[in-house]
Amino acid sequence: MNMKLHQLSMAALLIAVASLCAQGADPPPPQSQPKKPTVAVLPFVGGNESEKTLAEKMRFAVSQKLSNDADGGNKYDRLDNVQIDMAISALQIPWQGNAGKLPDDDDIQKVIETLAADKTFLGRVEGRKLTVNLYEGAKLTRTATVEIPGDRESPKLTVEKLITDLTGAKFTHIREVEADHSDPKVEERFAQRPNLAPDAGFEEAAKSDKRVAANWGAILGANRYAPPLITDDEARTLPKDRVAIVSKSVAGDPKETQGHCLMMRMSKDVAENNGLACESTWIPVEHGKTYRFQVRYHSTGPVPRLFLKGFAFKPDQFGDQKDPEAVRREFYRTQILPRHKNAAFDLIEMDFTPSVAEAGKGDGGSKAVGMKIEWLRVDLYIYLSAGDVFFDDVVVKKIAE
């Protein structure tokens, strides 16, 4: 009788943990979109405190690279790291014991079966050597080892090599020089042509009866909403992981006190997992023409990492033909060099050319043949550290002849 009760309790526990993990994952894709494979990055282990700290950093780096950059990004539905940790805790598995050794195979299998991800990554740090195992389903299929560079050197290329060795994923490196101001004719066109970005200065909420920025959508997991206009007092007590329109004086730049701007406040948990985003509505563009993007930002901690996403018209038999979300699919994506915290508003800018030649960053490969990029979305994405980021003066202008 006691054995039966124990089995029932364990079954209930596993069901509850699986449900918890499902809540932390990204929402299932619409019926009209193919299902993306799910990935889980289990906690990396280390022996001493220095190795444990390094293991935590490398787990975060691998998680972010898989989510944002592998094969152009957005190729996987990654389970939230915090929810994975909660699942391990619920299963009562001692994960960081045994002097830096990996958990027992039986315990690893329990976690993998509970999370039910298509691909699961588990790493171990020994000194500055990182070894990562890849499980596909419940089967260990591949192992790769890399040497972690020193603290003054970015581990980006090392992590990319590791993921490529394990999965075959490719990475596109962004340009170091992002906007070319050398041609006077281009600069003249930029000065004269209209700004295509909607609600570029985030002033529409103050003019709207609904008091929201209707042309922008804040995104956190499945939650999407138009950022509301709030008072200065409300801005000071804005809850974490929220996006709003605020008076520019709230940003704290003494040179910027007039008008409004976008404010994004992020917690440590969200910063180290999915990050926080605010995306523009559709911006009509011409396929193969060059544009210049600009925005000004001020960050108290989070890293802004912005994306420009290009969409083509590609309906299918399942979606609502009148719904832009159902008939427009992403076939182009370019990312802008990450920025860091700063003391006042600074300019971010990039010249870019939305085209199928750049495809593979969005939906890639043969699927992009014949596709014509007709719409753009600006994705203001922040991650890595907790704090506030303010954005203002978004610009999208065609600079081609």
C-alpha positions in Angstrom: 0.0 0.0 0.0 2.8 2.4 0.9 4.6 1.6 -2.3 1.5 2.4 -4.3 1.1 5.7 -2.5 4.7 6.6 -3.2 4.3 5.8 -6.9 1.2 7.9 -7.1 2.9 10.8 -5.3 5.9 10.6 -7.7 3.6 10.6 -10.7 1.7 13.6 -9.4 5.0 15.4 -8.8 6.2 14.7 -12.4 2.9 15.9 -13.8 3.1 19.1 -11.8 6.8 19.8 -12.7 6.0 19.2 -16.4 3.1 21.6 -16.2 5.4 24.2 -14.5 8.0 23.8 -17.2 5.4 24.2 -20.0 4.3 27.5 -18.4 7.8 28.8 -18.6 8.3 27.9 -22.2 7.4 30.1 -25.0 3.7 29.8 -26.1 3.0 27.1 -28.8 3.3 28.5 -32.3 0.1 29.3 -34.3 -1.4 26.4 -36.2 -0.2 27.9 -39.5 3.5 27.9 -38.4 5.7 24.7 -38.2 6.5 23.6 -34.7 10.0 24.6 -33.6 12.1 22.1 -31.7 12.3 22.7 -27.9 15.6 23.0 -26.1 16.6 22.9 -22.4 19.9 24.0 -21.0 20.4 22.3 -17.7 22.5 23.9 -14.9 26.2 23.6 -15.7 28.3 22.2 -12.8 31.7 23.1 -11.4 33.9 21.9 -8.5 35.0 25.0 -6.5 33.3 28.3 -6.2 35.2 29.9 -9.1 34.2 27.0 -11.4 30.6 27.2 -10.3 30.5 30.9 -11.1 32.1 30.3 -14.5 29.6 27.4 -15.1 26.7 29.7 -14.4 28.0 32.4 -16.9 28.6 29.8 -19.6 25.2 28.3 -19.2 23.7 31.7 -19.7 25.9 32.4 -22.7 24.9 29.0 -24.4 21.2 29.7 -23.6 21.3 33.1 -25.2 23.3 32.0 -28.3 20.8 29.1 -28.9 17.8 31.4 -28.6 19.0 34.5 -30.4 21.8 33.6 -32.9 21.9 29.9 -33.9 21.0 29.7 -37.6 19.8 33.4 -37.5 17.9 33.0 -34.2 14.3 32.2 -33.3 14.8 28.5 -34.4 14.1 27.0 -31.0 11.5 27.2 -28.2 13.9 27.3 -25.2 12.6 26.3 -21.8 13.1 29.0 -19.2 16.3 28.4 -17.1 14.5 29.4 -13.9 11.7 26.9 -14.5 14.3 24.2 -15.2 15.9 24.9 -11.9 12.6 24.7 -10.2 11.9 21.3 -11.8 15.2 19.9 -10.6 14.4 21.2 -7.1 10.9 19.6 -7.2 12.5 16.3 -8.2 14.8 16.6 -5.1 18.0 16.0 -7.1 21.3 17.2 -5.6 22.7 18.9 -8.7 25.9 20.7 -7.7 27.3 18.0 -5.4 30.1 15.4 -6.0 33.0 17.9 -6.3 32.1 19.1 -9.8 31.1 15.8 -11.3 27.9 15.5 -13.3 24.8 14.1 -11.6 24.2 10.3 -11.8 22.9 9.1 -15.1 19.6 8.1 -13.5 19.0 11.6 -12.1 19.9 13.2 -15.5 17.4 10.9 -17.2 14.7 11.8 -14.7 15.1 15.5 -15.5 15.3 15.0 -19.2 12.1 12.9 -19.2 10.3 15.4 -17.0 11.3 18.4 -19.3 10.6 16.4 -22.5 12.7 18.8 -24.6 13.8 17.8 -28.1 17.4 18.8 -27.3 19.0 19.0 -23.8 22.4 20.5 -23.0 24.4 19.7 -19.9 27.8 21.2 -19.2 30.7 20.8 -16.7 33.5 23.3 -16.0 36.9 22.1 -14.9 39.4 24.9 -14.6 38.7 26.9 -17.8 37.7 23.8 -19.8 34.0 23.5 -20.6 32.6 20.1 -21.7 29.0 20.0 -22.9 26.8 17.0 -23.6 23.9 17.1 -26.1 21.0 14.8 -25.5 18.4 14.3 -28.3 15.4 13.0 -26.6 16.8 10.8 -23.8 19.8 9.7 -25.8 23.3 11.2 -25.3 24.3 11.9 -29.0 27.3 14.2 -28.9 30.0 15.8 -26.6 32.1 18.9 -27.3 34.9 20.5 -25.3 36.2 24.1 -25.5 38.7 26.3 -23.6 37.0 29.3 -22.0 38.9 32.5 -22.8 40.2 34.8 -20.1 37.8 37.3 -18.3 39.0 40.2 -20.5 38.1 38.4 -23.7 34.5 37.8 -24.9 33.5 34.1 -25.0 31.2 34.7 -28.0 33.2 32.9 -30.6 34.0 30.1 -28.2 30.3 29.5 -27.4 29.4 29.7 -31.1 32.1 27.0 -31.9 30.7 24.8 -29.1 27.1 25.0 -30.4 28.3 24.5 -34.0 30.2 21.4 -33.0 27.2 20.0 -31.1 24.3 20.9 -33.5 25.8 22.1 -36.8 24.2 25.5 -36.3 25.7 28.5 -38.1 26.2 32.0 -36.9 26.2 35.3 -38.8 28.6 37.9 -37.5 27.3 41.5 -37.4 29.3 44.4 -38.9 31.6 46.4 -36.8 30.9 49.5 -38.9 27.2 49.9 -38.9 26.4 53.2 -40.8 28.4 54.7 -43.6 28.4 58.5 -43.6 31.1 58.9 -46.3 28.8 59.7 -49.3 27.4 63.2 -49.2 24.5 62.2 -51.6 23.4 59.5 -49.2 23.5 62.0 -46.3 21.4 64.5 -48.2 18.8 61.8 -49.0 18.7 60.8 -45.4 18.1 64.4 -44.3 15.3 65.0 -46.8 13.4 61.8 -46.8 10.4 61.0 -44.5 10.7 58.9 -41.4 8.8 55.6 -41.9 8.9 54.6 -38.3 5.5 54.8 -36.6 5.2 57.0 -33.5 8.9 57.6 -33.7 9.1 59.9 -30.7 6.5 58.0 -28.5 4.2 61.0 -28.4 1.0 59.4 -29.7 0.0 58.0 -26.3 -0.3 61.5 -25.0 -2.7 62.4 -27.9 -4.8 59.2 -27.8 -8.0 58.8 -25.9 -6.8 55.3 -24.9 -3.5 56.7 -23.6 -1.4 53.9 -25.1 1.3 53.6 -27.8 -0.8 51.6 -30.2 1.9 51.3 -32.8 4.2 49.4 -30.4 3.8 46.1 -28.6 5.6 45.1 -25.4 6.5 41.4 -25.4 7.3 39.1 -22.5 6.6 35.4 -23.3 3.0 35.1 -24.3 2.1 38.5 -22.9 1.8 41.3 -25.4 0.3 44.8 -24.9 0.5 48.4 -26.1 2.7 50.4 -23.7 0.5 52.7 -21.5 1.2 56.3 -20.8 2.0 56.7 -17.1 2.8 59.6 -14.7 6.2 60.4 -13.3 5.2 58.9 -9.9 3.9 55.8 -11.5 7.2 55.5 -13.5 9.2 55.6 -10.3 7.2 52.6 -8.9 6.8 50.8 -12.2 6.8 47.0 -11.6 9.7 45.0 -13.0 9.3 43.5 -16.4 6.9 46.2 -17.7 7.1 48.7 -20.5 5.5 52.1 -20.5 5.5 55.6 -22.1 6.9 58.1 -19.6 8.1 61.7 -19.5 11.6 62.0 -20.8 12.7 63.7 -17.6 12.3 60.3 -15.9 15.3 59.0 -17.7 17.6 61.2 -15.7 19.5 62.8 -18.6 19.6 66.6 -17.7 19.8 67.5 -21.4 16.6 65.6 -22.2 13.6 66.9 -20.3 10.9 67.6 -22.9 8.5 65.2 -24.5 8.1 61.4 -23.9 10.1 58.3 -24.4 9.7 54.5 -24.0 10.7 53.0 -20.7 11.5 49.3 -20.2 12.1 48.0 -16.6 13.6 44.4 -16.3 14.2 42.0 -13.4 17.3 39.9 -13.1 15.4 36.6 -13.8 14.0 37.9 -17.1 17.3 39.5 -18.0 19.1 36.2 -17.7 16.5 34.2 -19.5 14.1 35.5 -22.2 14.8 39.2 -22.0 12.2 41.9 -22.6 11.2 43.4 -26.0 9.1 46.1 -27.5 8.3 45.7 -31.2 6.9 48.2 -33.8 4.0 47.6 -36.0 4.5 46.9 -39.7 6.7 49.3 -41.7 6.4 49.1 -45.5 9.8 48.8 -47.2 11.1 48.1 -50.7 12.8 44.8 -51.3 16.6 45.2 -51.9 16.7 48.9 -51.1 19.1 50.3 -48.5 17.7 52.0 -45.4 19.1 53.6 -42.3 17.9 52.9 -38.8 18.5 55.1 -35.9 17.3 55.2 -32.2 18.6 56.9 -29.1 18.9 55.0 -25.9 19.9 55.4 -22.2 20.5 52.3 -20.1 21.0 52.0 -16.3 22.1 48.3 -16.7 20.5 46.1 -19.3 22.2 45.5 -22.7 20.1 46.7 -25.7 20.5 44.3 -28.6 18.2 45.5 -31.4 16.9 43.5 -34.4 15.4 44.6 -37.7 13.1 41.9 -39.1 11.9 41.7 -42.7 8.6 40.0 -43.7 7.3 38.7 -47.0 3.7 37.8 -48.1 3.3 34.0 -47.7 -0.2 32.9 -46.7 -1.1 29.2 -46.2 -4.4 27.3 -46.1 -4.7 27.5 -42.3 -4.4 31.1 -41.4 -6.9 34.0 -41.6 -6.1 35.6 -45.0 -7.2 39.0 -43.5 -4.8 38.7 -40.5 -1.3 40.2 -41.2 0.2 38.0 -38.6 -1.0 34.9 -40.5 0.0 35.9 -44.0 3.4 37.7 -43.4 6.4 35.5 -42.5 9.9 36.6 -41.5 12.5 35.9 -44.1 15.1 38.5 -43.1 16.7 39.5 -39.9 19.7 41.7 -39.0 21.0 42.4 -35.6 22.8 45.5 -34.3 25.9 45.4 -32.1 24.9 45.2 -28.4 25.3 48.4 -26.4 25.9 48.8 -22.7 24.9 51.0 -19.8 25.6 54.7 -20.3 25.2 58.0 -18.5 22.9 59.7 -21.0 21.1 59.2 -24.3 23.4 57.9 -27.1 22.7 57.2 -30.7 22.4 53.7 -32.2 22.4 53.5 -36.0 22.7 51.0 -38.8 22.5 50.9 -42.6 20.7 47.7 -43.9 19.2 46.2 -47.0 16.2 43.9 -46.5 16.4 41.2 -49.2 16.3 37.5 -49.8 20.0 37.6 -50.3 20.2 38.2 -46.6 17.7 35.4 -45.9 18.7 32.6 -43.7 18.7 35.0 -40.8 15.0 34.8 -40.7 13.5 31.7 -42.3 16.5 30.9 -44.5 17.6 28.5 -47.2 15.4 27.3 -50.1 12.3 28.5 -48.3 13.3 32.1 -49.1 13.6 31.6 -52.8 11.3 34.0 -54.6 10.3 35.8 -51.4 10.1 39.6 -51.5 10.6 41.6 -48.4 7.7 44.1 -48.1 7.5 44.9 -44.4 9.8 45.6 -41.5 9.5 45.5 -37.8 11.8 47.2 -35.3 12.5 45.0 -32.3 13.9 46.9 -29.2 15.2 44.0 -27.2 17.1 44.2 -23.9 18.7 41.4 -21.8 21.6 40.3 -19.5 21.3 42.7 -16.5 18.5 44.1 -14.5 17.5 47.8 -14.7 15.8 50.4 -16.9 16.3 51.3 -20.6 14.8 54.3 -22.3 14.4 54.7 -26.1 13.5 57.7 -28.1 13.6 59.1 -31.7 13.2 55.9 -33.8 14.1 56.5 -37.4 13.8 54.3 -40.5 14.6 56.1 -43.8 15.3 54.9 -47.3 18.8 56.1 -48.3 19.0 54.3 -51.7 18.4 56.3 -54.9 
